[in-house]
Amino acid sequence: MARKAVEAASDKQAIDITLLDTQEVCSFADYFVICSGDSERQIKAIYDEIGHILKKAGILPHHHEGTIDSGWLLIDFGDVIVHIFASFEREHYQLDKLWSQASTLVRIQ
């Protein structure tokens, strides 16, 4: 599921895609997918593509948070949480550093 999200984000040219294995350091998710988009339009395209690809695989989100204009969208698929950021918001929240004890499985820059 996490790899499908990474592939979908990559298909929409997401920036700095990171897949973290959080199983050892997080009690609420096994994997985080973190990526960025250059514009609100691209962030929406990434969000839509991830939702579409996982829905085709029979996987529906438990919930989602954020808005495109806020610069941070979160899609919660249970074991996998996807974070889609605008570049400024990603730099501000620094989830990559916050979860630095998690193992990085994939990094596409």
N, C-alpha and C positions, 0 to 999 in steps of 0.2 A: 504494500500500500504506500509506504513512504517513498519507495523508488518510483512508483507511478506518479506521485506528486512531483518529484524532482524532474522526471522526464517531461511532464506537462508544463512545468515552469520553464524548463529549458526550451521547449517548443515555442514559447511566447517570448523568448529572448530575455528572460529574467536575468538580473545582474547578481553576481556573487551568491550563487545558490550553495547553501550549506545543509548537509544532512547530519544531524547529531544523534548519536545513540545515548539516550538519557536514562536507560534502564537502571543504571547503578547510582544515579544522583537525583532522580526525580520520582516522586510517588504517584504522579497523576498522568504520566505519558511515557511511552517507550522511545519515541522518536520526535524530534523537532525538525521541520523543514523551514529554513529561514532564507528568504530571498528579497530582492528589491526590484522596483520598477522605476523608470525615468519620468513617467508622467501618470496622471490619474487614469488616462485611457489605457496605458500599459498595465497598470496595477489591476484594473478591472478585467482586462483580457487574461491576465495570469490567474486571477481568482476564478473566472468563468471556466477556463480550460481545466484547471485542477478539479473543480466541481464536476464538470462534464465527464472527464476521463474516469474519475472514481465512481461516478454514478453508473457509467457503462459497465463497470466491473462489479456493480451491485453494492457499492459502499456509499452510504449517505452520511453526511455530517450530523453530529449530535447537536451542534449549534455553531454559530459564528458571531463574531464581535467586530466592532469598528465600522467605519465608513470610509469610502474611497477618499473623500476630502480630508479625513483626519490623518492620512498618511500611514495607517496601520490597519490591516485586515487580519483577522485570526479565523481560521477554520479548524474546528475541533472534530476530529474523526475518532475520538476515543484514545487509542494507543498512539495515534499520530496527530500532532498539532502543527498546522502550517501557519507561518507568520509571513505576511507579504507587506513590505515596507516601502515608503518613499525613502530616498537616500538620506535625507536630513533626519527623519524619524529613526531610521535604523542606527545612525551614528549616535543619536541622542540616547536611545534605550540600551544599546550595546548588548543585546542578548547573547551574541557570540562570546563576549567576555564574561557575562553573568553566568553562563553555563559552560565555562571553559574546562571544567572537570569532566564533561561528557566527551566521549570519543567522537572524533570527526570521521564519518564514514565516506562522505563525498564532499568535495569542494570544487565548484565550477565557477571560475572567475571570468 
